[in-house]
Structures are given as C-alpha cells and as structure tokens.
C-alpha cells in the first residue's frame, strides 16, 4: 500500500469512528490530494480545535479560499459542528476534518 493509500485508509477509519459510515472515497482522495505533501508531515496533518490560531487558518485557507464560503455565521457554525463531531478523536486528521467540512457545506463540486 502506498503512503497516499495509507492516509486515505486512516482518514476513512477516523470518519467511521465519528459516525460517518458511508465515505465517498473519490471525494476523500481528492481532498487528500489537494493537501499535497503536508499530509505526510505529522504536525501539518493534524487539526486542533482548541487552538484559535489553527482554527483561523482552517477558516482562512480552506473554508474561505478553497471552498469559497464567506458568510461568517455559516463558517462559525460549520467549524463548531465539525469540532463537536470530532471531539472524541484526540488527533484529528486534517483530511478527515476537511472532508467533513466539504460534505457539510455541500462543496463537493470543488473537488470532484
């Protein structure tokens, strides 16, 4: 199994742990690919909901720039919902977290 496939498999497993049983593998692969080599770097591959600066980066660099969502209320709501959804996971994979955001915001067309 390639490193890429390993990341996809781990993200799928994490999504299933938070109750997302039907994972769109093509979309997940596209999200993983969009993150480039950072998916292989320990620190860059994780998201911390407790870190305000990290959540601001997620908002600015992914939700606004990649997904094109600019309504602050929508952004705040979806980030809170995602953090709540992944609260049982100590080390949240960025690609799984982003996959959830894409699905929640209905922005699949940006990737597939």
C-alpha positions in Angstrom: 0.0 0.0 0.0 1.4 3.4 -0.9 1.7 6.2 1.6 -1.2 8.0 -0.1 -3.4 5.0 0.2 -2.4 4.7 3.8 -3.5 8.3 4.5 -6.8 7.6 2.8 -7.4 4.4 4.7 -6.6 6.1 8.1 -8.9 9.0 7.2 -11.7 6.6 6.3 -11.3 4.8 9.6 -11.4 8.1 11.5 -14.5 9.3 9.7 -16.2 6.0 10.6 -15.2 6.5 14.2 -17.2 9.8 14.3 -20.2 8.2 12.7 -19.8 8.7 9.0 -20.3 5.2 7.7 -20.6 6.0 4.0 -17.4 7.7 2.9 -17.2 9.0 -0.7 -13.7 7.6 -1.5 -13.3 9.7 -4.7 -14.0 12.9 -2.7 -11.8 11.8 0.1 -8.9 11.1 -2.3 -9.4 14.5 -3.9 -9.3 16.2 -0.5 -6.1 14.3 0.4 -4.5 15.2 -3.0 -5.4 18.9 -2.5 -3.3 19.0 0.7 -0.2 18.0 -1.1 2.8 16.6 0.8 1.6 18.2 4.1 -0.5 15.0 4.6 2.7 13.1 5.4 4.0 15.6 8.0 2.9 14.8 11.5 2.2 18.4 12.7 0.7 19.7 9.5 -1.6 16.6 9.0 -3.5 17.3 12.3 -6.1 19.8 13.3 -6.5 21.2 16.8 -9.9 22.7 17.6 -8.5 24.0 20.9 -6.0 26.2 19.1 -7.7 29.5 18.0 -4.9 30.3 15.5 -5.2 26.9 13.9 -9.0 27.3 13.5 -8.4 30.7 12.0 -6.0 29.1 9.5 -8.6 26.4 8.7 -11.2 29.1 8.1 -9.0 31.4 6.0 -7.0 28.8 4.0 -9.6 26.1 3.5 -13.2 27.3 4.1 -12.8 30.7 2.5 -10.0 30.3 -0.1 -10.6 26.6 -1.2 -14.4 26.3 -0.7 -15.4 29.9 -1.3 -17.6 30.3 1.8 -17.6 33.9 3.1 -20.6 34.1 5.3 -19.1 34.3 8.8 -22.2 32.8 10.6 -22.0 29.8 8.3 -18.3 29.4 8.8 -18.6 29.7 12.6 -21.4 27.2 12.7 -19.7 24.6 10.4 -16.4 24.8 12.3 -18.2 24.4 15.7 -20.2 21.4 14.3 -17.0 19.8 12.9 -15.2 20.3 16.2 -18.1 18.8 18.1 -18.3 15.8 15.7 -14.6 15.1 16.1 -14.5 15.8 19.8 -13.9 12.1 20.7 -10.8 12.0 18.5 -7.6 13.2 20.2 -5.6 13.5 17.0 -7.9 14.8 14.3 -6.6 14.2 10.8 -6.8 17.3 8.7 -8.0 15.5 5.6 -10.9 13.8 7.5 -11.8 17.1 9.1 -11.7 18.9 5.7 -13.7 16.0 4.1 -16.4 16.6 6.8 -16.4 20.4 6.1 -16.8 19.8 2.4 -19.7 17.5 2.9 -21.4 19.8 5.4 -21.1 22.8 3.2 -22.1 20.9 0.1 -19.0 21.9 -1.8 -18.1 18.5 -3.3 -18.1 20.1 -6.8 -14.9 22.0 -5.8 -13.1 18.6 -5.7 -14.7 16.0 -8.0 
